[in-house]
Amino acid sequence: MRKIDITILILVLSVLNCFGQKQKDEPTSYLDDLSFEWINDLDTLKLVAKNELFTPIEIYFTSRETQEELRSFLLKPKDSLELIKYHGQIPESTYKSNFADSIRIGYVFGHDSVIEPDLDYLYRLPFKRRKKYELSQSFNGKFSHNSLESKYALDFQLNIGEPVYAAREGTVVKVIDWFTKQGGKELINAANKIIVLHSDGTLANYVHLDYKGSFVKEGDKVERGQKIGTSGLTGYTRGPHLHFVVRKGRDISIPIYFEGYEGKVPKIGKRYKVY
């Protein structure tokens, strides 16, 4: 999941959470995942965050001046957490303004304290049986697999409308299915996707799915090999394919291996099938 800076000026105002049906190509918002509220309780000012999702979230404070990370928090699924408590002589409005000017808030899915990656787990290839699919980009791919988030991502050449299957059992924690466009980096945050939380705390991302190409909803339990969506052509991509990556805390991707290909790093140009 991409890191998102939250504009504190929005937090100072009343925060209205707009959950519900999304319009075509409506930009994603942190308000889909989190809500924040300043509360004055017996002369004590508090900033409270609420997790709207079925996955743990790590929230972190960064200094706007030095870019140094100052503090991080574990926010459990569907839970609330007090981030700030202030009781002092500075007027409430001044304190909020000072906080907004000095602190940037970000968040990512997952938290290292609740993630223990099972690196021996053998995943099921995320497509249908009895057909082979070519791998167009593997680990450390030159085109776009060159960051901590994507270093161990895999791109399989699925056509638009072909079914996508769960590579591992887990809980669906994020579904984005309302985007319709494909293009350059300006659409990097406009890909349809399904994110599944595994028992070891890692998160699988199935990306570039079709418009309304999800068969699951947030909170659903999915089984290994269950059909969960359809491949598409959305977001930052040059052509239709399934982008698959598993991440631990801080959105860091991890190497994965598949049943039938134990210990083998997937190779570009090779065609793979489900065993």
C-alpha positions in Angstrom: 0.0 0.0 0.0 1.4 3.4 -0.9 2.4 5.8 1.9 0.0 8.8 2.1 0.7 12.1 3.8 -2.3 13.4 5.6 -2.9 17.1 5.6 -3.4 18.1 9.2 -5.4 21.1 8.2 -8.1 18.7 7.2 -7.9 17.2 10.7 -8.3 20.5 12.4 -11.6 20.9 10.7 -14.5 18.5 11.2 -13.7 15.3 9.4 -16.5 13.9 7.3 -16.0 10.3 6.3 -17.5 9.6 2.9 -17.9 5.8 2.7 -20.1 4.2 0.1 -20.3 3.7 -3.6 -17.4 5.2 -5.5 -17.8 7.0 -8.8 -15.8 6.0 -11.8 -12.1 7.1 -11.5 -12.7 8.9 -8.2 -9.3 9.4 -6.5 -8.5 7.2 -3.5 -8.4 9.0 -0.1 -7.0 8.2 3.3 -10.6 8.8 4.5 -11.5 5.4 3.0 -9.1 3.8 5.5 -8.8 6.1 8.5 -10.7 8.8 10.3 -9.2 11.4 12.7 -10.9 13.6 15.3 -9.7 16.3 17.7 -11.5 15.8 21.0 -11.6 18.1 24.0 -12.2 16.0 27.1 -12.1 17.8 30.4 -9.7 20.4 29.2 -7.4 17.8 27.6 -7.0 17.9 23.9 -6.7 14.6 22.1 -6.2 13.5 18.6 -7.9 10.1 18.0 -7.5 7.9 14.9 -9.9 5.2 13.9 -9.0 2.3 11.7 -11.9 1.5 9.3 -10.2 -1.6 7.8 -9.7 -5.3 8.6 -5.9 -5.0 8.7 -3.5 -3.5 11.3 -2.2 -0.1 10.2 1.1 1.7 11.2 0.7 5.4 11.7 3.9 7.5 11.9 4.8 11.1 12.6 7.5 12.8 10.6 9.1 16.2 11.2 8.2 18.6 8.3 11.5 20.4 8.9 14.0 17.6 9.2 12.0 14.7 7.6 13.0 12.6 10.6 10.5 10.1 11.8 9.5 11.0 15.3 7.1 8.3 16.4 5.0 5.4 15.1 1.8 3.7 16.3 0.1 0.3 15.8 -3.6 0.8 15.1 -5.4 -2.5 15.2 -8.2 -3.5 12.8 -11.5 -1.7 13.3 -10.0 0.0 16.4 -9.4 3.5 17.7 -6.2 4.9 19.2 -5.3 8.1 21.0 -2.3 9.6 19.1 -1.9 12.9 21.0 -2.8 14.2 24.4 -2.3 17.8 25.3 -3.0 19.7 28.5 -1.4 23.1 28.8 -1.6 26.8 28.6 -1.4 27.2 24.8 -4.9 27.9 23.3 -6.4 24.9 21.5 -6.4 26.6 18.1 -2.7 27.6 18.5 -1.7 24.1 19.5 -3.5 22.6 16.5 -1.9 25.1 14.1 1.6 24.5 15.5 1.1 20.7 15.2 -0.1 21.0 11.6 2.9 23.2 10.8 5.5 20.9 12.3 4.2 17.3 11.9 3.3 15.2 8.9 1.3 12.1 9.4 1.6 9.0 7.1 0.5 5.4 7.3 0.9 2.0 5.7 -0.9 -1.3 6.0 0.5 -3.8 8.4 3.0 -3.3 11.3 6.2 -5.1 12.0 5.2 -6.1 15.5 2.4 -8.3 14.1 4.2 -9.6 11.0 6.4 -12.7 11.0 6.8 -13.7 7.3 6.6 -17.4 6.6 9.3 -17.5 3.9 8.9 -21.2 3.5 5.3 -20.9 2.4 4.7 -22.1 -1.2 2.1 -20.0 -3.0 -0.4 -21.1 -5.6 0.1 -19.3 -8.9 -2.7 -16.7 -9.0 -4.3 -17.8 -12.3 -6.5 -20.6 -13.6 -5.3 -24.2 -14.1 -4.6 -25.9 -17.4 -3.1 -22.8 -19.0 0.4 -21.4 -19.0 1.1 -17.7 -18.6 4.2 -15.8 -19.4 6.1 -13.8 -16.8 6.9 -10.4 -18.2 8.7 -8.9 -15.2 10.3 -10.6 -12.2 12.3 -9.7 -9.1 14.3 -6.5 -9.6 12.5 -5.8 -12.9 14.1 -2.9 -14.8 10.8 -1.3 -15.8 9.1 -0.8 -12.5 10.3 -3.4 -10.0 13.1 -1.3 -8.6 11.9 0.0 -5.2 11.5 -1.6 -1.8 7.8 -1.9 -2.5 8.1 -3.7 -5.8 11.5 -5.4 -5.7 10.0 -8.8 -5.4 6.8 -8.2 -7.5 5.8 -10.4 -10.4 4.0 -9.5 -13.6 2.0 -12.3 -15.3 0.6 -11.8 -18.8 -3.1 -12.2 -18.2 -5.5 -10.7 -20.7 -8.3 -8.4 -19.8 -11.2 -10.4 -18.2 -9.2 -13.5 -17.3 -9.9 -14.8 -13.8 -7.5 -14.1 -10.9 -7.2 -16.6 -8.0 -6.1 -16.3 -4.4 -2.5 -17.5 -4.0 -3.0 -18.0 -0.3 -5.8 -18.0 2.1 -6.6 -14.9 4.1 -8.9 -11.9 4.8 -9.7 -9.4 2.2 -8.8 -6.0 3.6 -8.9 -3.7 0.6 -10.9 -3.7 -2.6 -10.5 -0.9 -5.2 -12.5 -1.6 -8.3 -13.8 1.8 -9.7 -10.9 2.9 -12.0 -11.2 2.6 -15.8 -8.1 4.3 -17.2 -4.6 3.1 -18.1 -1.5 5.2 -18.7 1.7 6.6 -17.3 3.0 7.5 -13.8 0.2 10.0 -13.3 -2.1 7.0 -12.8 0.2 5.1 -10.4 -2.5 5.4 -7.7 -5.4 4.6 -10.1 -5.1 0.8 -10.4 -7.8 -1.5 -9.3 -6.6 -4.0 -6.7 -7.4 -6.5 -4.1 -5.3 -6.8 -0.9 -5.4 -10.0 1.2 -4.1 -10.2 4.8 -2.4 -13.6 5.5 -2.1 -15.4 8.8 1.6 -14.4 9.2 0.6 -10.7 8.8 1.9 -10.3 5.3 -0.3 -8.7 2.6 -0.8 -9.9 -0.9 -1.6 -7.3 -3.6 -3.4 -8.3 -6.8 -3.1 -5.2 -9.0 -4.3 -3.8 -12.4 -7.7 -5.6 -12.1 -10.6 -4.8 -14.4 -13.3 -2.2 -13.7 -15.7 -3.8 -11.2 -13.5 -6.8 -11.5 -13.7 -8.0 -7.9 -15.7 -11.0 -6.7 -15.0 -10.3 -3.0 -15.6 -7.5 -0.6 -13.6 -6.2 2.4 -13.9 -8.5 5.4 -14.4 -11.7 3.3 -12.4 -14.8 4.1 -10.9 -16.3 1.0 -9.4 -19.8 0.4 -6.3 -20.6 -1.5 -7.3 -21.1 -5.1 -10.6 -19.2 -4.8 -11.5 -17.0 -7.7 -11.4 -13.4 -6.4 -11.4 -11.1 -9.5 -10.6 -10.5 -13.2 -7.5 -9.1 -14.7 -7.7 -5.8 -16.4 -5.8 -2.7 -17.7 -5.9 0.0 -15.1 -3.4 2.3 -13.5 0.3 2.8 -14.4 0.9 0.0 -17.0 1.8 -0.4 -20.6 -0.5 -3.3 -21.2 -2.8 -5.8 -19.6 -1.2 -8.1 -16.9 -1.5 -9.1 -13.3 0.9 -7.5 -10.9 1.3 -9.7 -7.8 3.4 -8.8 -4.8 3.5 -9.8 -1.1 4.7 -7.3 1.5 5.6 -7.1 5.1 5.7 -4.0 7.2 6.5 -0.5 5.7 5.3 -1.8 2.3 8.5 -3.8 1.9 8.1 -6.6 -0.6 9.4 -10.1 0.2 10.6 -13.0 -2.1 8.0 -15.7 -2.6 8.0 -19.1 -4.3 5.3 -21.2 -5.9 4.2 -24.8 -5.6 5.8 -26.8 -8.3 8.7 -24.3 -8.5 10.2 -24.7 -5.1 13.3 -22.5 -4.5 13.3 -21.2 -8.0 13.3 -17.5 -8.8 10.7 -16.8 -11.5 12.3 -16.0 -14.8 11.2 -13.4 -17.4 9.9 -15.0 -20.6 9.1 -18.3 -19.0 5.6 -19.7 -19.1 4.1 -20.9 -15.8 1.2 -23.2 -14.9 -0.6 -24.1 -11.7 0.4 -27.4 -10.1 
